[in-house]
Amino acid sequence: MSITIENDGIRVERADDLERWNDYVERSPQGDVFHRLEALEVQADHTGATFHPLVGFKGQEPVGLFPAFTISKGGVTTTFSPPPNLWLPHLGPVLLNMEKLKRRKAERRHRRFVDGCLDWLDREFGPKYVHVRTGGRYEDIRPFEWNDFEVLPRHTYEVDLTPGEESVLSSFSSDARSNTRTDESCYDIHVGGAQAIRRIIRQVEARHDEQGEPYRLSPDFAVDLYRSLPDGAVRPYVCDVDGEFAGGMIALADDSRIYRWQGGAKHARDVPINDLVDWAIMRDAMDEGIPRYDLVGANERRLCGYKAKFDPELVRYYSLERGTRMMNLLTDVYKRFR
């Protein structure tokens, strides 16, 4: 039987009844498509990890969710959020019912919730290594610092779509604006299905192979996300040129963000496929009232030039690590050679 942690009025436990999980995700300012129960279950299935849906309560009022995953090998347990090797940009905890509180009370409740979750994991599994990657809307990572986590700032780009199509387009660089005006008779962009997902990921994999870089994302994982999440959450945008597949992008969407997740491999065509696909994603999002386009990553110098031409805002998020000295050494070696 799973334990319950009581921490100065905050109760943390493993949720046995998950019927309200997605409702909590939708109510949280930090909740997004990656936190949905369907996505979490697919993440566990494809990593061999055990999913722990931790929930914190103040009395009967929920104060936060923390989806954690444990992996045990050779008698050593590690904890992740999100699990490794899935190329997901972030996960980590989300908070609930904090906006109505004054700062002192909100910070105290937040700290006790995180303390309780980490205490739950320590008591149940005693992980030798913990890695959490937060999203840009989870801004206060001090509770992790105070629990001896090493904090590494990371960055992504987000395009504000709220000004509307004309204003957004006018903010682009001149070459990006020119590329979006390519003769529409030269190409066709549409949203495909499972087959499109597989073709896009195979193209990305081939590009990584050419560059001698590892890319281990299974197309089955992306397809299972597509089949498990609500319609429109996973959108494989395909660009055909002369009736043949030329490139594309798998976007992930919820009410507040659309994410440029997988795709965008370079191509040998004269048509500016990536610019056209990015613009198609943005236009669809604006039509649906989705306010922001997350370009998913601004950490690699060679990719920033392309993404920056859409005049995005720089958004910070955090990679958080805690582990024994030996596990940290092993993790450093893994990161260097993966």
C-alpha positions as CSV (number, residue, x, y, z in Angstrom):
1,M,0.0,0.0,0.0
2,S,1.3,3.4,-1.0
3,I,2.3,5.8,1.9
4,T,0.8,9.3,2.5
5,I,3.1,12.2,3.4
6,E,1.8,14.9,5.8
7,N,3.9,18.1,5.7
8,D,2.6,20.9,7.8
9,G,-1.0,20.7,6.5
10,I,-0.1,19.5,3.0
11,R,-0.9,15.9,2.2
12,V,0.9,14.1,-0.6
13,E,-0.2,10.8,-1.9
14,R,-0.3,8.6,-5.0
15,A,-3.6,9.2,-6.8
16,D,-5.6,6.0,-7.0
17,D,-8.6,7.7,-8.6
18,L,-7.3,9.3,-11.8
19,E,-10.7,10.5,-13.1
20,R,-10.0,14.1,-12.1
21,W,-6.3,14.2,-13.2
22,N,-7.0,15.9,-16.5
23,D,-9.4,18.3,-14.9
24,Y,-6.7,19.3,-12.5
25,V,-4.2,19.7,-15.4
26,E,-6.6,22.0,-17.3
27,R,-7.1,24.1,-14.2
28,S,-3.4,24.6,-13.5
29,P,-1.5,27.6,-15.0
30,Q,1.4,25.2,-15.7
31,G,-0.6,22.2,-17.0
32,D,-0.2,21.3,-20.7
33,V,-0.6,18.5,-23.2
34,F,2.5,16.6,-21.7
35,H,0.8,16.4,-18.3
36,R,-2.4,14.8,-19.6
37,L,-3.0,11.3,-18.2
38,E,-3.1,9.7,-21.7
39,A,0.3,11.2,-22.5
40,L,1.8,10.1,-19.2
41,E,0.6,6.5,-19.6
42,V,2.2,6.4,-23.1
43,Q,5.4,7.7,-21.7
44,A,5.5,4.9,-19.1
45,D,4.7,2.3,-21.7
46,H,7.6,3.3,-24.0
47,T,10.3,3.6,-21.3
48,G,9.6,0.6,-19.1
49,A,9.2,3.2,-16.2
50,T,6.7,3.0,-13.4
51,F,4.4,6.1,-13.4
52,H,3.6,7.7,-10.0
53,P,0.8,10.3,-10.2
54,L,1.5,12.3,-7.1
55,V,-1.2,14.7,-5.8
56,G,-1.0,17.2,-3.0
57,F,-4.0,18.4,-1.0
58,K,-4.7,21.1,1.6
59,G,-7.7,19.5,3.3
60,Q,-9.8,18.5,0.3
61,E,-8.4,21.2,-2.0
62,P,-5.8,20.1,-4.5
63,V,-2.6,22.2,-4.5
64,G,-0.4,20.4,-7.1
65,L,0.4,17.5,-9.3
66,F,3.7,15.8,-9.8
67,P,4.0,13.1,-12.4
68,A,7.1,11.1,-11.5
69,F,8.6,8.0,-13.2
70,T,10.9,5.5,-11.6
71,I,13.3,3.1,-13.4
72,S,15.1,0.4,-11.5
73,K,18.1,-1.4,-13.0
74,G,20.7,-3.5,-11.2
75,G,19.2,-2.7,-7.8
76,V,19.5,1.1,-8.4
77,T,16.4,3.3,-8.7
78,T,16.3,6.5,-10.6
79,T,13.4,9.1,-10.9
80,F,12.6,11.2,-13.9
81,S,10.0,13.8,-15.0
82,P,9.8,13.4,-17.9
83,P,11.3,10.0,-18.6
84,P,14.5,9.9,-20.6
85,N,14.9,9.4,-24.4
86,L,11.4,10.6,-25.4
87,W,12.5,14.1,-26.7
88,L,9.8,15.7,-24.6
89,P,10.7,19.3,-23.8
90,H,9.4,19.3,-20.2
91,L,7.2,17.9,-17.5
92,G,7.6,18.3,-13.8
93,P,5.1,19.6,-11.2
94,V,2.1,21.9,-11.7
95,L,0.3,24.0,-9.1
96,L,-3.3,24.5,-8.3
97,N,-5.3,27.1,-6.4
98,M,-2.3,29.3,-5.7
99,E,-3.4,32.5,-7.5
100,K,-5.8,33.5,-4.8
101,L,-3.2,33.4,-2.1
102,K,-0.9,36.1,-0.9
103,R,2.8,35.5,-1.7
104,R,3.9,34.3,1.7
105,K,1.2,31.7,2.0
106,A,1.5,30.6,-1.7
107,E,5.2,30.1,-1.4
108,R,4.9,28.1,1.8
109,R,2.2,25.9,0.3
110,H,4.3,25.4,-2.9
111,R,7.4,24.5,-0.8
112,R,5.6,22.0,1.4
113,F,4.0,20.4,-1.7
114,V,7.4,19.9,-3.4
115,D,9.0,18.7,-0.1
116,G,6.2,16.2,0.3
117,C,6.6,14.8,-3.2
118,L,10.3,14.4,-2.8
119,D,9.9,12.9,0.6
120,W,7.3,10.4,-0.8
121,L,9.8,9.3,-3.5
122,D,12.6,9.0,-1.0
123,R,10.6,6.9,1.4
124,E,9.1,4.7,-1.2
125,F,12.1,4.1,-3.5
126,G,15.2,5.9,-2.3
127,P,16.2,7.0,-5.8
128,K,20.0,7.5,-6.3
129,Y,19.4,10.1,-9.0
130,V,16.4,12.4,-9.7
131,H,16.0,14.5,-12.9
132,V,13.2,17.0,-13.4
133,R,12.8,19.3,-16.4
134,T,10.2,22.1,-15.8
135,G,8.2,24.1,-18.3
136,G,8.6,27.9,-18.8
137,R,5.4,28.6,-16.8
138,Y,6.9,26.9,-13.7
139,E,9.0,29.9,-12.6
140,D,9.8,29.3,-9.0
141,I,12.3,26.4,-8.7
142,R,13.6,27.4,-5.3
143,P,11.9,24.5,-3.5
144,F,14.2,22.2,-5.6
145,E,17.3,24.3,-4.9
146,W,16.5,24.0,-1.2
147,N,16.4,20.3,-1.6
148,D,19.9,20.2,-2.9
149,F,19.1,20.0,-6.6
150,E,21.6,21.3,-9.1
151,V,19.9,23.9,-11.3
152,L,20.7,24.4,-15.0
153,P,18.9,27.2,-16.8
154,R,17.7,26.3,-20.3
155,H,15.8,28.3,-23.0
156,T,13.2,28.0,-25.6
157,Y,11.5,30.5,-28.1
158,E,7.9,31.3,-28.1
159,V,6.0,33.3,-30.8
160,D,3.2,35.5,-29.5
161,L,0.3,34.8,-31.9
162,T,-2.3,37.1,-30.3
163,P,-1.6,40.2,-32.5
164,G,-3.1,38.3,-35.5
165,E,-1.8,37.1,-38.8
166,E,-0.8,40.4,-40.4
167,S,1.1,41.7,-37.4
168,V,2.8,38.3,-36.7
169,L,3.9,38.0,-40.3
170,S,5.2,41.6,-40.4
171,S,7.5,40.8,-37.4
172,F,9.3,38.0,-39.3
173,S,12.7,38.6,-41.0
174,S,12.5,39.6,-44.6
175,D,13.5,36.1,-45.9
176,A,10.9,34.4,-43.7
177,R,8.2,36.8,-45.0
178,S,9.3,36.1,-48.6
179,N,9.3,32.4,-48.1
180,T,5.7,32.4,-46.7
181,R,4.6,34.0,-50.0
182,T,5.9,31.0,-52.1
183,D,3.4,30.2,-55.0
184,E,0.9,27.8,-53.5
185,S,0.7,25.8,-56.7
186,C,4.3,24.6,-55.9
187,Y,3.4,22.7,-52.8
188,D,0.6,21.3,-50.6
189,I,0.5,21.3,-46.8
190,H,-2.0,19.2,-44.9
191,V,-2.3,17.4,-41.5
192,G,-1.9,13.7,-41.9
193,G,-2.2,10.7,-39.6
194,A,-0.1,7.8,-38.3
195,Q,1.6,7.2,-41.6
196,A,2.7,10.8,-41.8
197,I,4.1,10.6,-38.3
198,R,6.3,7.7,-39.3
199,R,7.5,9.4,-42.4
200,I,8.5,12.6,-40.6
201,I,10.4,10.7,-37.9
202,R,12.2,8.5,-40.4
203,Q,13.3,11.7,-42.2
204,V,14.6,13.2,-39.0
205,E,16.4,10.0,-38.1
206,A,18.0,9.9,-41.6
207,R,19.2,13.5,-41.1
208,H,20.7,12.7,-37.7
209,D,22.5,9.7,-39.2
210,E,24.0,11.9,-41.9
211,Q,25.4,14.2,-39.2
212,G,26.6,11.3,-37.0
213,E,24.2,12.2,-34.2
214,P,22.1,9.9,-32.2
215,Y,18.3,10.0,-32.5
216,R,16.4,7.2,-30.7
217,L,12.9,8.4,-30.7
218,S,10.6,5.6,-31.7
219,P,7.9,6.4,-34.2
220,D,5.6,4.0,-32.3
221,F,5.8,6.4,-29.3
222,A,4.6,9.4,-31.4
223,V,1.9,7.3,-33.0
224,D,0.7,6.1,-29.6
225,L,0.5,9.7,-28.4
226,Y,-1.5,10.5,-31.6
227,R,-3.9,7.7,-30.9
228,S,-4.3,8.3,-27.1
229,L,-4.6,12.0,-26.9
230,P,-7.7,13.9,-27.9
231,D,-8.2,14.8,-31.6
232,G,-6.0,17.7,-32.6
233,A,-3.5,17.3,-29.8
234,V,-0.9,15.6,-32.1
235,R,-0.8,17.2,-35.6
236,P,1.6,15.7,-38.2
237,Y,1.9,18.6,-40.8
238,V,3.0,17.2,-44.2
239,C,4.4,19.2,-47.1
240,D,4.1,17.5,-50.5
241,V,6.0,18.9,-53.5
242,D,5.0,17.6,-57.0
243,G,2.7,15.1,-55.2
244,E,5.5,13.6,-53.2
245,F,6.4,13.8,-49.5
246,A,9.1,16.4,-49.0
247,G,9.0,17.2,-45.3
248,G,6.9,18.1,-42.3
249,M,6.6,18.7,-38.6
250,I,4.8,16.9,-35.8
251,A,3.2,19.6,-33.6
252,L,1.6,19.1,-30.2
253,A,-1.2,21.3,-29.1
254,D,-3.4,22.3,-26.2
255,D,-5.5,25.4,-25.4
256,S,-2.5,27.6,-24.5
257,R,0.4,26.4,-26.7
258,I,1.2,24.7,-29.9
259,Y,4.6,23.0,-29.8
260,R,7.1,22.5,-32.7
261,W,8.0,19.0,-31.6
262,Q,9.6,16.8,-34.2
263,G,10.5,17.4,-37.8
264,G,12.0,20.2,-39.8
265,A,14.8,18.1,-41.4
266,K,16.7,19.9,-44.1
267,H,15.8,19.0,-47.7
268,A,17.1,19.3,-51.2
269,R,14.0,21.0,-52.7
270,D,13.8,24.5,-54.0
271,V,10.6,25.0,-52.0
272,P,11.2,26.5,-48.4
273,I,9.4,23.7,-46.8
274,N,10.2,24.4,-43.1
275,D,9.2,28.1,-43.3
276,L,5.9,27.1,-45.0
277,V,5.1,24.4,-42.5
278,D,5.9,26.7,-39.5
279,W,3.7,29.4,-41.0
280,A,0.9,26.9,-41.6
281,I,1.1,25.7,-38.0
282,M,0.9,29.3,-36.8
283,R,-2.0,30.3,-39.0
284,D,-4.0,27.3,-37.8
285,A,-3.2,28.1,-34.2
286,M,-4.4,31.7,-34.7
287,D,-7.6,30.5,-36.3
288,E,-8.3,28.4,-33.2
289,G,-7.3,31.1,-30.7
290,I,-4.2,29.3,-29.5
291,P,-2.1,32.2,-28.2
292,R,1.5,31.0,-28.4
293,Y,3.8,28.9,-30.7
294,D,6.6,27.2,-28.7
295,L,9.5,26.5,-31.0
296,V,10.8,23.9,-28.5
297,G,14.4,24.8,-27.8
298,A,16.8,27.7,-28.0
299,N,19.8,26.0,-26.7
300,E,21.7,24.9,-29.8
301,R,23.5,27.8,-31.5
302,R,23.2,26.3,-35.0
303,L,19.4,26.1,-34.7
304,C,18.8,29.5,-33.1
305,G,19.3,31.5,-36.3
306,Y,16.4,29.7,-38.1
307,K,14.0,30.0,-35.2
308,A,14.9,33.6,-34.3
309,K,13.7,34.9,-37.7
310,F,10.1,34.5,-36.4
311,D,10.8,37.2,-33.8
312,P,10.1,35.0,-30.8
313,E,10.4,35.8,-27.1
314,L,13.1,34.0,-25.2
315,V,11.6,31.9,-22.4
316,R,13.6,30.2,-19.6
317,Y,13.0,26.8,-18.1
318,Y,15.1,24.6,-15.9
319,S,16.8,21.2,-15.7
320,L,17.0,20.0,-12.1
321,E,19.3,17.2,-10.9
322,R,20.0,15.5,-7.6
323,G,22.0,12.4,-7.0
324,T,24.9,10.7,-5.3
325,R,28.4,11.6,-6.4
326,M,28.8,8.3,-8.2
327,M,25.5,8.5,-10.0
328,N,26.2,12.1,-11.0
329,L,29.6,10.9,-12.5
330,L,27.8,8.1,-14.4
331,T,25.1,10.6,-15.6
332,D,27.8,13.0,-16.9
333,V,29.4,10.2,-18.9
334,Y,26.0,9.2,-20.3
335,K,25.2,12.7,-21.4
336,R,28.6,13.1,-23.0
337,F,28.4,10.0,-25.1
338,R,24.7,9.4,-25.7
